[in-house]
Amino acid sequence: MYVLYENSGAEDKRLVVDDDEPHGTNMLRRSPRRDRYRAMVTEFIEEHARG
């Protein structure tokens, strides 16, 4: 079920699963919790941005 996640070579990765929500980018666009999900993505990027 989580083949892509399990096979990712990334050392730090996060998987967010919410069975009651849309999947993929729709979690960021159509979910009632989209603000929460967007904040999670932004935080992850900021933690890992180089520069």
DSSP file (Angstrom, degrees, kcal/mol; ACC not computed):
  #  RESIDUE AA STRUCTURE BP1 BP2  ACC     N-H-->O    O-->H-N    N-H-->O    O-->H-N    TCO  KAPPA ALPHA  PHI   PSI    X-CA   Y-CA   Z-CA
    1    1 A M              0   0    0      0, 0.0     3,-0.2     0, 0.0     0, 0.0   0.000 360.0 360.0 360.0 -37.0    0.0    0.0    0.0
    2    2 A Y     >  +     0   0    0      1,-0.2     4,-2.9     2,-0.1     5,-0.2  -0.234 360.0 137.9-110.4  42.9    2.8    2.4    0.8
    3    3 A V  H  > S+     0   0    0      1,-0.2     4,-2.0     2,-0.2    -1,-0.2   0.907  71.4  47.3 -58.9 -48.4    5.2    1.2   -1.9
    4    4 A L  H  > S+     0   0    0     -3,-0.2     4,-0.6     1,-0.2    -1,-0.2   0.932 115.2  46.3 -61.4 -46.0    6.4    4.6   -3.0
    5    5 A Y  H >4 S+     0   0    0      1,-0.2     3,-1.1     2,-0.2    -2,-0.2   0.940 113.4  48.5 -60.3 -48.6    7.0    5.7    0.6
    6    6 A E  H 3< S+     0   0    0     -4,-2.9    -1,-0.2     1,-0.3    -2,-0.2   0.814 113.8  46.8 -64.2 -31.1    8.8    2.5    1.6
    7    7 A N  H 3< S+     0   0    0     -4,-2.0    -1,-0.3    -5,-0.2    -2,-0.2   0.438  83.1 116.4 -93.5  -0.3   11.1    2.7   -1.5
    8    8 A S    <<  -     0   0    0     -3,-1.1     5,-0.0    -4,-0.6    -3,-0.0  -0.477  59.7-146.7 -67.5 137.1   12.0    6.3   -1.1
    9    9 A G        +     0   0    0     -2,-0.2    -1,-0.1     3,-0.0    -4,-0.0   0.464  59.3 122.0 -83.1  -1.2   15.7    6.8   -0.5
   10   10 A A        -     0   0    0      1,-0.1     3,-0.2     2,-0.0    -2,-0.0  -0.340  54.9-152.1 -64.8 140.2   15.1    9.8    1.7
   11   11 A E  S    S+     0   0    0      1,-0.3     2,-0.6    -2,-0.0    -1,-0.1   0.859  89.3  40.3 -78.7 -37.0   16.4    9.6    5.2
   12   12 A D  S    S+     0   0    0      2,-0.0     2,-0.3    -3,-0.0    -1,-0.3  -0.937  78.2 148.1-116.4 110.5   13.8   12.0    6.6
   13   13 A K        -     0   0    0     -2,-0.6     2,-0.4    -3,-0.2    -8,-0.0  -0.963  28.3-153.7-140.1 155.7   10.3   11.4    5.1
   14   14 A R        -     0   0    0     -2,-0.3     2,-0.5     2,-0.0    -2,-0.0  -0.995   0.6-159.5-135.6 138.2    6.8   11.8    6.4
   15   15 A L        -     0   0    0     -2,-0.4     2,-0.6     2,-0.0    -2,-0.0  -0.973   5.5-164.5-118.3 125.6    3.6   10.1    5.3
   16   16 A V        +     0   0    0     -2,-0.5     2,-0.5     2,-0.0    -2,-0.0  -0.950  11.9 176.8-112.8 119.3    0.3   11.7    6.1
   17   17 A V        +     0   0    0     -2,-0.6     2,-0.4     6,-0.1     6,-0.1  -0.986  10.7 169.2-126.0 127.2   -2.7    9.4    5.8
   18   18 A D    >   -     0   0    0     -2,-0.5     3,-2.4     4,-0.2    -2,-0.0  -0.886  19.5-159.2-137.0 103.7   -6.3   10.4    6.6
   19   19 A D  T 3  S+     0   0    0     -2,-0.4    -1,-0.1     1,-0.3     4,-0.0   0.684  91.3  55.4 -60.3 -19.3   -8.8    7.8    5.5
   20   20 A D  T 3  S+     0   0    0      2,-0.1    -1,-0.3    -3,-0.1    -3,-0.0   0.361 100.9  75.8 -93.7   6.0  -11.6   10.4    5.5
   21   21 A E  S <  S-     0   0    0     -3,-2.4     6,-0.1     1,-0.1    -3,-0.1  -0.684  87.4 -93.9-116.4 164.5   -9.8   12.8    3.2
   22   22 A P        -     0   0    0      0, 0.0     2,-0.3     0, 0.0    -4,-0.2  -0.239  48.4-120.1 -62.8 167.2   -9.0   13.3   -0.4
   23   23 A H    >   -     0   0    0      3,-0.1     3,-1.4    -6,-0.1     4,-0.1  -0.727  61.8  -2.6-113.3 162.4   -5.6   11.9   -1.5
   24   24 A G  T >  S-     0   0    0     -2,-0.3     3,-1.9     1,-0.3     4,-0.4  -0.252 128.4 -10.3  63.4-143.0   -2.5   13.5   -3.0
   25   25 A T  T >> S+     0   0    0      1,-0.3     3,-1.1     2,-0.2     4,-1.0   0.713 125.3  74.2 -66.0 -18.4   -2.6   17.1   -4.0
   26   26 A N  H <>>S+     0   0    0     -3,-1.4     4,-3.0     1,-0.3     5,-1.1   0.771  85.5  65.8 -64.6 -23.0   -6.4   17.2   -3.3
   27   27 A M  H <45S+     0   0    0     -3,-1.9    -1,-0.3     1,-0.2    10,-0.2   0.846 106.4  42.5 -62.8 -31.6   -5.5   17.1    0.4
   28   28 A L  H <45S+     0   0    0     -3,-1.1    -2,-0.2    -4,-0.4    -1,-0.2   0.665 126.2  31.4 -87.2 -18.7   -3.9   20.5   -0.2
   29   29 A R  H  <5S+     0   0    0     -4,-1.0    -2,-0.2     9,-0.0    -3,-0.2   0.794 129.6  20.5-108.8 -37.0   -6.7   21.9   -2.4
   30   30 A R  T  <5S+     0   0    0     -4,-3.0    -3,-0.2    -5,-0.2    -2,-0.1   0.561  88.4 107.7-117.8 -10.8  -10.0   20.4   -1.4
   31   31 A S    > < -     0   0    0     -5,-1.1     3,-1.8    -4,-0.2     4,-0.2  -0.410  68.2-132.3 -73.1 144.6   -9.8   19.0    2.1
   32   32 A P  T 3  S+     0   0    0      0, 0.0     3,-0.3     0, 0.0    -1,-0.1   0.740 114.0  51.2 -61.9 -20.6  -11.5   20.8    5.0
   33   33 A R  T >> S+     0   0    0      1,-0.2     4,-2.2     2,-0.1     3,-0.6   0.125  73.7 120.6-100.0  19.4   -8.1   20.4    6.7
   34   34 A R  H <>  +     0   0    0     -3,-1.8     4,-2.9     1,-0.3     5,-0.2   0.829  69.8  56.1 -57.7 -35.2   -6.2   21.9    3.8
   35   35 A D  H 3> S+     0   0    0     -3,-0.3     4,-2.0     2,-0.2    -1,-0.3   0.907 109.2  47.4 -63.7 -39.7   -4.7   24.7    5.9
   36   36 A R  H <> S+     0   0    0     -3,-0.6     4,-1.9     2,-0.2    -2,-0.2   0.930 114.1  46.4 -64.5 -45.9   -3.3   22.2    8.3
   37   37 A Y  H  X S+     0   0    0     -4,-2.2     4,-2.2   -10,-0.2    -2,-0.2   0.901 111.3  51.5 -66.0 -40.9   -1.8   20.0    5.5
   38   38 A R  H  X S+     0   0    0     -4,-2.9     4,-2.7     1,-0.2    -1,-0.2   0.907 109.0  51.3 -61.6 -41.3   -0.4   23.1    3.8
   39   39 A A  H  X S+     0   0    0     -4,-2.0     4,-2.6    -5,-0.2    -1,-0.2   0.886 108.4  52.2 -63.4 -38.6    1.3   24.1    7.0
   40   40 A M  H  X S+     0   0    0     -4,-1.9     4,-2.2     2,-0.2    -2,-0.2   0.918 111.7  45.8 -63.1 -43.6    2.8   20.6    7.4
   41   41 A V  H  X S+     0   0    0     -4,-2.2     4,-2.5     2,-0.2    -2,-0.2   0.933 113.5  49.0 -65.3 -46.1    4.2   20.8    3.9
   42   42 A T  H  X S+     0   0    0     -4,-2.7     4,-2.7     1,-0.2    -2,-0.2   0.921 111.3  49.7 -60.0 -45.2    5.6   24.3    4.4
   43   43 A E  H  X S+     0   0    0     -4,-2.6     4,-2.2     1,-0.2    -1,-0.2   0.910 110.5  50.3 -60.9 -43.2    7.2   23.3    7.7
   44   44 A F  H  X S+     0   0    0     -4,-2.2     4,-1.2     2,-0.2    -1,-0.2   0.924 112.2  47.1 -62.1 -44.7    8.8   20.3    6.2
   45   45 A I  H  X S+     0   0    0     -4,-2.5     4,-1.3     1,-0.2     3,-0.4   0.924 111.6  50.5 -63.5 -44.7   10.3   22.3    3.3
   46   46 A E  H  < S+     0   0    0     -4,-2.7     3,-0.2     1,-0.2    -1,-0.2   0.870 108.7  52.6 -62.5 -36.4   11.5   25.0    5.6
   47   47 A E  H  < S+     0   0    0     -4,-2.2    -1,-0.2     1,-0.2    -2,-0.2   0.797 119.3  35.0 -67.1 -28.2   13.2   22.4    7.8
   48   48 A H  H  < S+     0   0    0     -4,-1.2    -2,-0.2    -3,-0.4    -1,-0.2   0.427  86.5 118.6-110.5  -0.7   15.0   20.9    4.8
   49   49 A A     <  -     0   0    0     -4,-1.3     2,-0.4    -3,-0.2    -3,-0.0  -0.430  53.1-144.7 -69.2 138.6   15.7   23.9    2.6
   50   50 A R              0   0    0      1,-0.2    -2,-0.1    -2,-0.1    -1,-0.0  -0.854 360.0 360.0-102.8 138.2   19.4   24.6    2.0
   51   51 A G              0   0    0     -2,-0.4    -1,-0.2     0, 0.0    -2,-0.0   0.426 360.0 360.0 150.3 360.0   20.6   28.1    1.7
